[in-house]
Amino acid sequence: MNKTGIKQLLCGKLLFLAIAFSLSACRTDKPPAIDICIGDGAGGADCVLKDGTQVWRSPSELKNYWITTQADMANYSAWCYKTTVSNVTHEMNKLEARARGL
């Protein structure tokens, strides 16, 4: 699949999940929607919720959230969805910009 084809697949509300689904050879079902949050460096996080709503979560609202580094998440997602780290990193950057309202 060329870069243009990849970019076309990345349109829509759940861009990262769309490419993961399309490139996965062993799964035929759609992954569940998830909340995606980026820590703001002060204990809170900018989030895009499952329904696409953008919110800021206070530190107390992040109880029981799983938090990891961008690099670890990119490596894990690339492995999980059988894609490249560069594809994952590109999509994670888009999600971060969306969460921050850029």
Biopython code that builds the backbone (N, CA, C, O; Angstrom):
import numpy as np
from Bio.PDB.StructureBuilder import StructureBuilder

atoms = [
    (1, "MET", "N", (0.852, -1.169, 0.000)),
    (1, "MET", "CA", (0.000, 0.000, 0.000)),
    (1, "MET", "C", (0.900, 1.234, 0.000)),
    (1, "MET", "O", (1.817, 1.325, 0.816)),
    (2, "ASN", "N", (0.652, 2.187, -0.903)),
    (2, "ASN", "CA", (1.498, 3.378, -0.979)),
    (2, "ASN", "C", (1.051, 4.427, 0.037)),
    (2, "ASN", "O", (0.031, 4.270, 0.708)),
    (3, "LYS", "N", (1.847, 5.511, 0.135)),
    (3, "LYS", "CA", (1.567, 6.552, 1.132)),
    (3, "LYS", "C", (0.216, 7.210, 0.898)),
    (3, "LYS", "O", (-0.492, 7.522, 1.856)),
    (4, "THR", "N", (-0.150, 7.427, -0.361)),
    (4, "THR", "CA", (-1.446, 8.047, -0.650)),
    (4, "THR", "C", (-2.581, 7.161, -0.165)),
    (4, "THR", "O", (-3.549, 7.642, 0.425)),
    (5, "GLY", "N", (-2.457, 5.856, -0.418)),
    (5, "GLY", "CA", (-3.478, 4.922, 0.050)),
    (5, "GLY", "C", (-3.583, 4.903, 1.558)),
    (5, "GLY", "O", (-4.680, 4.854, 2.114)),
    (6, "ILE", "N", (-2.441, 4.942, 2.218)),
    (6, "ILE", "CA", (-2.423, 4.969, 3.679)),
    (6, "ILE", "C", (-3.113, 6.233, 4.178)),
    (6, "ILE", "O", (-3.946, 6.164, 5.082)),
    (7, "LYS", "N", (-2.776, 7.396, 3.597)),
    (7, "LYS", "CA", (-3.361, 8.663, 4.047)),
    (7, "LYS", "C", (-4.873, 8.646, 3.891)),
    (7, "LYS", "O", (-5.583, 9.174, 4.747)),
    (8, "GLN", "N", (-5.385, 8.047, 2.811)),
    (8, "GLN", "CA", (-6.826, 7.984, 2.604)),
    (8, "GLN", "C", (-7.507, 7.156, 3.690)),
    (8, "GLN", "O", (-8.631, 7.462, 4.086)),
    (9, "LEU", "N", (-6.841, 6.116, 4.171)),
    (9, "LEU", "CA", (-7.409, 5.280, 5.231)),
    (9, "LEU", "C", (-7.451, 5.977, 6.582)),
    (9, "LEU", "O", (-8.182, 5.566, 7.484)),
    (10, "LEU", "N", (-6.652, 7.044, 6.713)),
    (10, "LEU", "CA", (-6.507, 7.690, 8.007)),
    (10, "LEU", "C", (-7.571, 8.745, 8.293)),
    (10, "LEU", "O", (-7.558, 9.361, 9.358)),
    (11, "CYS", "N", (-8.482, 8.957, 7.363)),
    (11, "CYS", "CA", (-9.546, 9.943, 7.564)),
    (11, "CYS", "C", (-10.577, 9.401, 8.538)),
    (11, "CYS", "O", (-10.789, 8.192, 8.629)),
    (12, "GLY", "N", (-11.215, 10.308, 9.265)),
    (12, "GLY", "CA", (-12.299, 9.926, 10.157)),
    (12, "GLY", "C", (-11.969, 10.103, 11.617)),
    (12, "GLY", "O", (-10.849, 10.451, 11.991)),
    (13, "LYS", "N", (-12.982, 9.853, 12.436)),
    (13, "LYS", "CA", (-12.892, 10.093, 13.873)),
    (13, "LYS", "C", (-11.844, 9.228, 14.563)),
    (13, "LYS", "O", (-11.149, 9.708, 15.459)),
    (14, "LEU", "N", (-11.716, 7.982, 14.172)),
    (14, "LEU", "CA", (-10.786, 7.079, 14.838)),
    (14, "LEU", "C", (-9.689, 6.667, 13.870)),
    (14, "LEU", "O", (-9.569, 5.502, 13.490)),
    (15, "LEU", "N", (-8.895, 7.657, 13.482)),
    (15, "LEU", "CA", (-7.891, 7.425, 12.454)),
    (15, "LEU", "C", (-6.937, 6.302, 12.824)),
    (15, "LEU", "O", (-6.687, 5.405, 12.018)),
    (16, "PHE", "N", (-6.422, 6.345, 13.995)),
    (16, "PHE", "CA", (-5.457, 5.342, 14.407)),
    (16, "PHE", "C", (-6.076, 3.945, 14.377)),
    (16, "PHE", "O", (-5.439, 2.995, 13.921)),
    (17, "LEU", "N", (-7.296, 3.817, 14.855)),
    (17, "LEU", "CA", (-7.942, 2.519, 14.882)),
    (17, "LEU", "C", (-8.279, 2.020, 13.486)),
    (17, "LEU", "O", (-8.278, 0.815, 13.235)),
    (18, "ALA", "N", (-8.568, 2.944, 12.581)),
    (18, "ALA", "CA", (-8.890, 2.541, 11.216)),
    (18, "ALA", "C", (-7.692, 1.879, 10.546)),
    (18, "ALA", "O", (-7.837, 0.832, 9.914)),
    (19, "ILE", "N", (-6.536, 2.466, 10.675)),
    (19, "ILE", "CA", (-5.361, 1.855, 10.044)),
    (19, "ILE", "C", (-4.988, 0.559, 10.730)),
    (19, "ILE", "O", (-4.574, -0.396, 10.072)),
    (20, "ALA", "N", (-5.129, 0.512, 12.031)),
    (20, "ALA", "CA", (-4.830, -0.715, 12.751)),
    (20, "ALA", "C", (-5.728, -1.846, 12.268)),
    (20, "ALA", "O", (-5.270, -2.972, 12.074)),
    (21, "PHE", "N", (-6.989, -1.548, 12.078)),
    (21, "PHE", "CA", (-7.947, -2.542, 11.600)),
    (21, "PHE", "C", (-7.614, -2.986, 10.187)),
    (21, "PHE", "O", (-7.640, -4.180, 9.890)),
    (22, "SER", "N", (-7.302, -2.038, 9.313)),
    (22, "SER", "CA", (-7.075, -2.370, 7.912)),
    (22, "SER", "C", (-5.784, -3.147, 7.687)),
    (22, "SER", "O", (-5.698, -3.926, 6.737)),
    (23, "LEU", "N", (-4.787, -2.956, 8.531)),
    (23, "LEU", "CA", (-3.507, -3.631, 8.354)),
    (23, "LEU", "C", (-3.380, -4.922, 9.150)),
    (23, "LEU", "O", (-2.403, -5.654, 8.992)),
    (24, "SER", "N", (-4.343, -5.201, 9.989)),
    (24, "SER", "CA", (-4.270, -6.384, 10.828)),
    (24, "SER", "C", (-4.669, -7.617, 10.027)),
    (24, "SER", "O", (-5.746, -7.668, 9.434)),
    (25, "ALA", "N", (-3.785, -8.607, 10.019)),
    (25, "ALA", "CA", (-4.044, -9.814, 9.251)),
    (25, "ALA", "C", (-4.832, -10.854, 10.052)),
    (25, "ALA", "O", (-5.488, -11.711, 9.460)),
    (26, "CYS", "N", (-4.780, -10.795, 11.366)),
    (26, "CYS", "CA", (-5.399, -11.854, 12.150)),
    (26, "CYS", "C", (-6.726, -11.454, 12.771)),
    (26, "CYS", "O", (-7.416, -12.311, 13.323)),
    (27, "ARG", "N", (-7.106, -10.197, 12.701)),
    (27, "ARG", "CA", (-8.362, -9.754, 13.299)),
    (27, "ARG", "C", (-9.315, -9.311, 12.204)),
    (27, "ARG", "O", (-8.903, -8.667, 11.240)),
    (28, "THR", "N", (-10.571, -9.650, 12.348)),
    (28, "THR", "CA", (-11.572, -9.193, 11.393)),
    (28, "THR", "C", (-12.598, -8.283, 12.058)),
    (28, "THR", "O", (-13.470, -7.737, 11.382)),
    (29, "ASP", "N", (-12.503, -8.116, 13.379)),
    (29, "ASP", "CA", (-13.425, -7.238, 14.086)),
    (29, "ASP", "C", (-12.782, -5.879, 14.322)),
    (29, "ASP", "O", (-11.561, -5.735, 14.255)),
    (30, "LYS", "N", (-13.618, -4.890, 14.597)),
    (30, "LYS", "CA", (-13.149, -3.531, 14.835)),
    (30, "LYS", "C", (-12.742, -3.377, 16.297)),
    (30, "LYS", "O", (-13.496, -3.778, 17.185)),
    (31, "PRO", "N", (-11.565, -2.803, 16.570)),
    (31, "PRO", "CA", (-11.160, -2.590, 17.963)),
    (31, "PRO", "C", (-12.140, -1.649, 18.672)),
    (31, "PRO", "O", (-12.760, -0.807, 18.023)),
    (32, "PRO", "N", (-12.285, -1.781, 19.970)),
    (32, "PRO", "CA", (-13.190, -0.886, 20.694)),
    (32, "PRO", "C", (-12.640, 0.542, 20.731)),
    (32, "PRO", "O", (-11.428, 0.755, 20.728)),
    (33, "ALA", "N", (-13.546, 1.505, 20.766)),
    (33, "ALA", "CA", (-13.143, 2.906, 20.920)),
    (33, "ALA", "C", (-12.575, 3.079, 22.329)),
    (33, "ALA", "O", (-13.014, 2.418, 23.270)),
    (34, "ILE", "N", (-11.601, 3.967, 22.463)),
    (34, "ILE", "CA", (-10.983, 4.216, 23.760)),
    (34, "ILE", "C", (-10.812, 5.712, 23.975)),
    (34, "ILE", "O", (-10.763, 6.482, 23.016)),
    (35, "ASP", "N", (-10.719, 6.123, 25.242)),
    (35, "ASP", "CA", (-10.332, 7.488, 25.569)),
    (35, "ASP", "C", (-8.830, 7.583, 25.359)),
    (35, "ASP", "O", (-8.093, 6.664, 25.719)),
    (36, "ILE", "N", (-8.370, 8.682, 24.783)),
    (36, "ILE", "CA", (-6.942, 8.900, 24.567)),
    (36, "ILE", "C", (-6.579, 10.212, 25.234)),
    (36, "ILE", "O", (-7.143, 11.257, 24.909)),
    (37, "CYS", "N", (-5.632, 10.161, 26.170)),
    (37, "CYS", "CA", (-5.226, 11.344, 26.912)),
    (37, "CYS", "C", (-3.722, 11.551, 26.814)),
    (37, "CYS", "O", (-2.949, 10.593, 26.777)),
    (38, "ILE", "N", (-3.322, 12.812, 26.774)),
    (38, "ILE", "CA", (-1.921, 13.194, 26.772)),
    (38, "ILE", "C", (-1.687, 14.035, 28.024)),
    (38, "ILE", "O", (-2.340, 15.059, 28.225)),
    (39, "GLY", "N", (-0.753, 13.595, 28.860)),
    (39, "GLY", "CA", (-0.451, 14.319, 30.088)),
    (39, "GLY", "C", (0.005, 15.738, 29.802)),
    (39, "GLY", "O", (0.747, 15.978, 28.849)),
    (40, "ASP", "N", (-0.440, 16.682, 30.629)),
    (40, "ASP", "CA", (-0.106, 18.095, 30.395)),
    (40, "ASP", "C", (1.129, 18.553, 31.152)),
    (40, "ASP", "O", (1.503, 19.723, 31.070)),
    (41, "GLY", "N", (1.770, 17.651, 31.888)),
    (41, "GLY", "CA", (2.975, 17.998, 32.627)),
    (41, "GLY", "C", (2.703, 18.584, 34.005)),
    (41, "GLY", "O", (3.640, 18.846, 34.759)),
    (42, "ALA", "N", (1.440, 18.793, 34.344)),
    (42, "ALA", "CA", (1.090, 19.345, 35.648)),
    (42, "ALA", "C", (0.151, 18.413, 36.416)),
    (42, "ALA", "O", (-0.452, 18.815, 37.410)),
    (43, "GLY", "N", (0.032, 17.170, 35.952)),
    (43, "GLY", "CA", (-0.809, 16.192, 36.627)),
    (43, "GLY", "C", (-2.123, 15.914, 35.946)),
    (43, "GLY", "O", (-2.744, 14.883, 36.204)),
    (44, "GLY", "N", (-2.567, 16.810, 35.080)),
    (44, "GLY", "CA", (-3.812, 16.614, 34.346)),
    (44, "GLY", "C", (-3.528, 16.064, 32.958)),
    (44, "GLY", "O", (-2.395, 15.696, 32.648)),
    (45, "ALA", "N", (-4.562, 16.009, 32.122)),
    (45, "ALA", "CA", (-4.381, 15.487, 30.774)),
    (45, "ALA", "C", (-5.427, 16.059, 29.825)),
    (45, "ALA", "O", (-6.580, 16.273, 30.199)),
    (46, "ASP", "N", (-4.995, 16.302, 28.582)),
    (46, "ASP", "CA", (-5.909, 16.660, 27.503)),
    (46, "ASP", "C", (-6.382, 15.358, 26.882)),
    (46, "ASP", "O", (-5.567, 14.509, 26.520)),
    (47, "CYS", "N", (-7.707, 15.191, 26.754)),
    (47, "CYS", "CA", (-8.254, 13.907, 26.317)),
    (47, "CYS", "C", (-9.228, 14.064, 25.154)),
    (47, "CYS", "O", (-9.902, 15.085, 25.014)),
    (48, "VAL", "N", (-9.281, 13.029, 24.331)),
    (48, "VAL", "CA", (-10.354, 12.844, 23.354)),
    (48, "VAL", "C", (-11.086, 11.592, 23.818)),
    (48, "VAL", "O", (-10.509, 10.505, 23.855)),
    (49, "LEU", "N", (-12.367, 11.750, 24.175)),
    (49, "LEU", "CA", (-13.141, 10.630, 24.691)),
    (49, "LEU", "C", (-13.650, 9.745, 23.563)),
    (49, "LEU", "O", (-13.558, 10.105, 22.389)),
    (50, "LYS", "N", (-14.182, 8.596, 23.923)),
    (50, "LYS", "CA", (-14.674, 7.623, 22.947)),
    (50, "LYS", "C", (-15.616, 8.241, 21.919)),
    (50, "LYS", "O", (-15.599, 7.859, 20.748)),
    (51, "ASP", "N", (-16.435, 9.194, 22.355)),
    (51, "ASP", "CA", (-17.414, 9.805, 21.456)),
    (51, "ASP", "C", (-16.859, 10.997, 20.679)),
    (51, "ASP", "O", (-17.599, 11.653, 19.945)),
    (52, "GLY", "N", (-15.553, 11.286, 20.833)),
    (52, "GLY", "CA", (-14.929, 12.393, 20.116)),
    (52, "GLY", "C", (-14.899, 13.701, 20.884)),
    (52, "GLY", "O", (-14.312, 14.674, 20.410)),
    (53, "THR", "N", (-15.515, 13.751, 22.056)),
    (53, "THR", "CA", (-15.516, 14.948, 22.885)),
    (53, "THR", "C", (-14.106, 15.245, 23.387)),
    (53, "THR", "O", (-13.403, 14.337, 23.833)),
    (54, "GLN", "N", (-13.690, 16.500, 23.320)),
    (54, "GLN", "CA", (-12.388, 16.916, 23.832)),
    (54, "GLN", "C", (-12.576, 17.506, 25.222)),
    (54, "GLN", "O", (-13.386, 18.414, 25.412)),
    (55, "VAL", "N", (-11.830, 16.993, 26.190)),
    (55, "VAL", "CA", (-11.927, 17.456, 27.573)),
    (55, "VAL", "C", (-10.546, 17.508, 28.202)),
    (55, "VAL", "O", (-9.602, 16.878, 27.725)),
    (56, "TRP", "N", (-10.447, 18.274, 29.285)),
    (56, "TRP", "CA", (-9.256, 18.247, 30.128)),
    (56, "TRP", "C", (-9.630, 17.485, 31.373)),
    (56, "TRP", "O", (-10.658, 17.772, 31.987)),
    (57, "ARG", "N", (-8.823, 16.520, 31.761)),
    (57, "ARG", "CA", (-9.056, 15.740, 32.969)),
    (57, "ARG", "C", (-8.114, 16.218, 34.061)),
    (57, "ARG", "O", (-6.910, 16.347, 33.839)),
    (58, "SER", "N", (-8.662, 16.481, 35.239)),
    (58, "SER", "CA", (-7.840, 16.867, 36.389)),
    (58, "SER", "C", (-7.102, 15.635, 36.908)),
    (58, "SER", "O", (-7.474, 14.510, 36.574)),
    (59, "PRO", "N", (-6.075, 15.829, 37.709)),
    (59, "PRO", "CA", (-5.359, 14.673, 38.257)),
    (59, "PRO", "C", (-6.281, 13.678, 38.968)),
    (59, "PRO", "O", (-6.100, 12.467, 38.833)),
    (60, "SER", "N", (-7.258, 14.171, 39.717)),
    (60, "SER", "CA", (-8.149, 13.249, 40.432)),
    (60, "SER", "C", (-9.047, 12.460, 39.475)),
    (60, "SER", "O", (-9.499, 11.369, 39.823)),
    (61, "GLU", "N", (-9.310, 12.985, 38.289)),
    (61, "GLU", "CA", (-10.128, 12.261, 37.310)),
    (61, "GLU", "C", (-9.333, 11.187, 36.563)),
    (61, "GLU", "O", (-9.907, 10.358, 35.858)),
    (62, "LEU", "N", (-8.012, 11.212, 36.725)),
    (62, "LEU", "CA", (-7.172, 10.242, 36.030)),
    (62, "LEU", "C", (-6.913, 8.981, 36.854)),
    (62, "LEU", "O", (-6.147, 8.110, 36.442)),
    (63, "LYS", "N", (-7.551, 8.890, 38.008)),
    (63, "LYS", "CA", (-7.400, 7.679, 38.809)),
    (63, "LYS", "C", (-7.860, 6.481, 37.977)),
    (63, "LYS", "O", (-8.924, 6.516, 37.360)),
    (64, "ASN", "N", (-7.061, 5.439, 37.966)),
    (64, "ASN", "CA", (-7.312, 4.202, 37.226)),
    (64, "ASN", "C", (-7.119, 4.319, 35.715)),
    (64, "ASN", "O", (-7.413, 3.374, 34.984)),
    (65, "TYR", "N", (-6.630, 5.464, 35.237)),
    (65, "TYR", "CA", (-6.235, 5.555, 33.827)),
    (65, "TYR", "C", (-4.882, 4.866, 33.687)),
    (65, "TYR", "O", (-4.058, 4.929, 34.599)),
    (66, "TRP", "N", (-4.651, 4.222, 32.576)),
    (66, "TRP", "CA", (-3.340, 3.648, 32.295)),
    (66, "TRP", "C", (-2.536, 4.698, 31.571)),
    (66, "TRP", "O", (-3.023, 5.314, 30.623)),
    (67, "ILE", "N", (-1.313, 4.909, 32.005)),
    (67, "ILE", "CA", (-0.479, 5.938, 31.399)),
    (67, "ILE", "C", (0.865, 5.314, 31.032)),
    (67, "ILE", "O", (1.453, 4.571, 31.818)),
    (68, "THR", "N", (1.340, 5.624, 29.836)),
    (68, "THR", "CA", (2.639, 5.139, 29.381)),
    (68, "THR", "C", (3.295, 6.220, 28.529)),
    (68, "THR", "O", (2.684, 7.255, 28.263)),
    (69, "THR", "N", (4.511, 5.991, 28.108)),
    (69, "THR", "CA", (5.191, 6.965, 27.258)),
    (69, "THR", "C", (4.722, 6.814, 25.811)),
    (69, "THR", "O", (4.207, 5.770, 25.412)),
    (70, "GLN", "N", (4.913, 7.877, 25.043)),
    (70, "GLN", "CA", (4.556, 7.834, 23.623)),
    (70, "GLN", "C", (5.368, 6.757, 22.904)),
    (70, "GLN", "O", (4.827, 6.020, 22.080)),
    (71, "ALA", "N", (6.642, 6.666, 23.207)),
    (71, "ALA", "CA", (7.502, 5.688, 22.528)),
    (71, "ALA", "C", (7.066, 4.255, 22.844)),
    (71, "ALA", "O", (6.993, 3.415, 21.947)),
    (72, "ASP", "N", (6.775, 3.977, 24.115)),
    (72, "ASP", "CA", (6.326, 2.629, 24.473)),
    (72, "ASP", "C", (4.992, 2.298, 23.823)),
    (72, "ASP", "O", (4.789, 1.173, 23.365)),
    (73, "MET", "N", (4.082, 3.261, 23.777)),
    (73, "MET", "CA", (2.782, 3.027, 23.154)),
    (73, "MET", "C", (2.934, 2.794, 21.654)),
    (73, "MET", "O", (2.258, 1.931, 21.094)),
    (74, "ALA", "N", (3.804, 3.546, 21.003)),
    (74, "ALA", "CA", (4.039, 3.363, 19.570)),
    (74, "ALA", "C", (4.601, 1.969, 19.290)),
    (74, "ALA", "O", (4.150, 1.285, 18.371)),
    (75, "ASN", "N", (5.588, 1.553, 20.087)),
    (75, "ASN", "CA", (6.162, 0.220, 19.899)),
    (75, "ASN", "C", (5.127, -0.877, 20.124)),
    (75, "ASN", "O", (5.037, -1.821, 19.339)),
    (76, "TYR", "N", (4.351, -0.752, 21.190)),
    (76, "TYR", "CA", (3.331, -1.755, 21.488)),
    (76, "TYR", "C", (2.255, -1.791, 20.399)),
    (76, "TYR", "O", (1.875, -2.868, 19.939)),
    (77, "SER", "N", (1.771, -0.628, 19.991)),
    (77, "SER", "CA", (0.716, -0.571, 18.971)),
    (77, "SER", "C", (1.192, -1.117, 17.638)),
    (77, "SER", "O", (0.451, -1.821, 16.952)),
    (78, "ALA", "N", (2.436, -0.794, 17.262)),
    (78, "ALA", "CA", (2.979, -1.316, 16.009)),
    (78, "ALA", "C", (3.018, -2.841, 16.043)),
    (78, "ALA", "O", (2.667, -3.500, 15.065)),
    (79, "TRP", "N", (3.445, -3.391, 17.168)),
    (79, "TRP", "CA", (3.471, -4.844, 17.313)),
    (79, "TRP", "C", (2.056, -5.417, 17.286)),
    (79, "TRP", "O", (1.785, -6.388, 16.580)),
    (80, "CYS", "N", (1.174, -4.818, 18.048)),
    (80, "CYS", "CA", (-0.181, -5.328, 18.205)),
    (80, "CYS", "C", (-0.944, -5.334, 16.880)),
    (80, "CYS", "O", (-1.649, -6.294, 16.568)),
    (81, "TYR", "N", (-0.802, -4.263, 16.106)),
    (81, "TYR", "CA", (-1.576, -4.120, 14.871)),
    (81, "TYR", "C", (-0.777, -4.438, 13.612)),
    (81, "TYR", "O", (-1.241, -4.183, 12.501)),
    (82, "LYS", "N", (0.418, -4.992, 13.781)),
    (82, "LYS", "CA", (1.241, -5.403, 12.642)),
    (82, "LYS", "C", (1.446, -4.272, 11.645)),
    (82, "LYS", "O", (1.199, -4.430, 10.449)),
    (83, "THR", "N", (1.893, -3.148, 12.142)),
    (83, "THR", "CA", (2.203, -2.007, 11.290)),
    (83, "THR", "C", (3.566, -1.467, 11.717)),
    (83, "THR", "O", (4.239, -2.073, 12.551)),
    (84, "THR", "N", (3.969, -0.350, 11.160)),
    (84, "THR", "CA", (5.283, 0.207, 11.494)),
    (84, "THR", "C", (5.167, 1.240, 12.609)),
    (84, "THR", "O", (4.114, 1.844, 12.812)),
    (85, "VAL", "N", (6.256, 1.427, 13.317)),
    (85, "VAL", "CA", (6.299, 2.444, 14.371)),
    (85, "VAL", "C", (6.078, 3.823, 13.756)),
    (85, "VAL", "O", (5.443, 4.674, 14.379)),
    (86, "SER", "N", (6.587, 4.064, 12.545)),
    (86, "SER", "CA", (6.399, 5.380, 11.918)),
    (86, "SER", "C", (4.925, 5.649, 11.612)),
    (86, "SER", "O", (4.475, 6.785, 11.761)),
    (87, "ASN", "N", (4.164, 4.643, 11.190)),
    (87, "ASN", "CA", (2.721, 4.831, 10.976)),
    (87, "ASN", "C", (2.019, 5.170, 12.287)),
    (87, "ASN", "O", (1.193, 6.080, 12.348)),
    (88, "VAL", "N", (2.361, 4.428, 13.323)),
    (88, "VAL", "CA", (1.746, 4.659, 14.632)),
    (88, "VAL", "C", (2.108, 6.041, 15.157)),
    (88, "VAL", "O", (1.240, 6.768, 15.641)),
    (89, "THR", "N", (3.379, 6.409, 15.067)),
    (89, "THR", "CA", (3.829, 7.712, 15.565)),
    (89, "THR", "C", (3.119, 8.843, 14.833)),
    (89, "THR", "O", (2.721, 9.830, 15.452)),
    (90, "HIS", "N", (2.962, 8.707, 13.544)),
    (90, "HIS", "CA", (2.257, 9.718, 12.741)),
    (90, "HIS", "C", (0.822, 9.894, 13.245)),
    (90, "HIS", "O", (0.358, 11.021, 13.418)),
    (91, "GLU", "N", (0.130, 8.797, 13.477)),
    (91, "GLU", "CA", (-1.257, 8.862, 13.946)),
    (91, "GLU", "C", (-1.347, 9.353, 15.385)),
    (91, "GLU", "O", (-2.285, 10.071, 15.731)),
    (92, "MET", "N", (-0.390, 8.980, 16.228)),
    (92, "MET", "CA", (-0.391, 9.467, 17.602)),
    (92, "MET", "C", (-0.189, 10.979, 17.636)),
    (92, "MET", "O", (-0.789, 11.662, 18.467)),
    (93, "ASN", "N", (0.643, 11.509, 16.749)),
    (93, "ASN", "CA", (0.838, 12.956, 16.671)),
    (93, "ASN", "C", (-0.445, 13.660, 16.272)),
    (93, "ASN", "O", (-0.749, 14.735, 16.788)),
    (94, "LYS", "N", (-1.199, 13.070, 15.362)),
    (94, "LYS", "CA", (-2.501, 13.645, 14.977)),
    (94, "LYS", "C", (-3.465, 13.655, 16.154)),
    (94, "LYS", "O", (-4.166, 14.639, 16.389)),
    (95, "LEU", "N", (-3.494, 12.547, 16.892)),
    (95, "LEU", "CA", (-4.395, 12.473, 18.046)),
    (95, "LEU", "C", (-4.004, 13.467, 19.121)),
    (95, "LEU", "O", (-4.871, 14.062, 19.762)),
    (96, "GLU", "N", (-2.694, 13.656, 19.328)),
    (96, "GLU", "CA", (-2.242, 14.630, 20.317)),
    (96, "GLU", "C", (-2.670, 16.039, 19.923)),
    (96, "GLU", "O", (-3.144, 16.804, 20.763)),
    (97, "ALA", "N", (-2.504, 16.383, 18.649)),
    (97, "ALA", "CA", (-2.913, 17.708, 18.181)),
    (97, "ALA", "C", (-4.412, 17.898, 18.367)),
    (97, "ALA", "O", (-4.863, 18.971, 18.769)),
    (98, "ARG", "N", (-5.173, 16.868, 18.077)),
    (98, "ARG", "CA", (-6.631, 16.957, 18.244)),
    (98, "ARG", "C", (-6.998, 17.118, 19.714)),
    (98, "ARG", "O", (-7.868, 17.919, 20.055)),
    (99, "ALA", "N", (-6.340, 16.362, 20.581)),
    (99, "ALA", "CA", (-6.638, 16.448, 22.019)),
    (99, "ALA", "C", (-6.322, 17.830, 22.571)),
    (99, "ALA", "O", (-7.015, 18.334, 23.454)),
    (100, "ARG", "N", (-5.275, 18.429, 22.041)),
    (100, "ARG", "CA", (-4.877, 19.763, 22.499)),
    (100, "ARG", "C", (-5.640, 20.877, 21.771)),
    (100, "ARG", "O", (-5.453, 22.057, 22.067)),
    (101, "GLY", "N", (-6.493, 20.496, 20.825)),
    (101, "GLY", "CA", (-7.314, 21.470, 20.116)),
    (101, "GLY", "C", (-6.541, 22.290, 19.110)),
    (101, "GLY", "O", (-6.920, 23.423, 18.813)),
    (102, "LEU", "N", (-5.454, 21.734, 18.576)),
    (102, "LEU", "CA", (-4.627, 22.472, 17.608)),
    (102, "LEU", "C", (-5.137, 22.281, 16.200)),
    (102, "LEU", "O", (-4.564, 22.827, 15.258)),
]
sb = StructureBuilder()
sb.init_structure("model")
sb.init_model(0)
sb.init_chain("A")
sb.init_seg("    ")
for serial, (resi, resn, name, xyz) in enumerate(atoms, 1):
    if name == "N":
        sb.init_residue(resn, " ", resi, " ")
    sb.init_atom(name, np.array(xyz, "f"), 0.0, 1.0, " ", f" {name:<3s}", serial, name[0])
structure = sb.get_structure()
